């Protein structure tokens, strides 16, 4: 079961609204939200990390934006605060966020650059996968079509 949490933007920070509108409110007002899939094999802390990274790459969270507090996010998601703290700690170690004692967690100035470099490093894996698919008889047209489907309707962040 996926539990959405709306995040209403204000003054460069986010406020959890806990509304029942979920995705409908998000789509209508351009708001972002965390969605935790309790049935997923991916640990909750990794789901949070992944979503924060996607929010940054998608331009939803910019440098200096404040993340929800550990306590408020854990209450809204019905997740142990230690799980949220683990996610935030990992993001801090990666240089994506910085923690200011008594104030909260903020997106670093270098977060977008770090995430873009990590994404570019995945090109080697993509090249290996393409070579494997080519050797298995997948045609150039099928590969091109797959790339087109993967990028359809999406604009890269600059």
C-alpha angles and dihedrals in degrees: 000000000000115000112199123206119196117221114203111205120229132161094344092308135087131242121199108231099183091210122164091230092085113164094004091062090044095054095042098048101029091246125151129226145182117244119195119195107206091190094055121109087223111096115249093242090055090049089054092047091049093049094048089051091049091048090053095045090046093052094245092116117038134185111300095019113141121233121220114273118265091244097049094045092047091051094048094047094038088233129138110266088231088064092054090044090052091053093047091046092053091048088050092051090050091052093244096117136017125213120223110196111241093007107062142238122319135188110253125235089244097048097099093048092048092050093046091053091049089051092049090051088061089068090085090058090047091051090051091049092049090050090050092048091046090052089050091057102260108153127235089245091055090049092048091048090052091052090048091051091048093053100035112132094358127116120203116240112244 
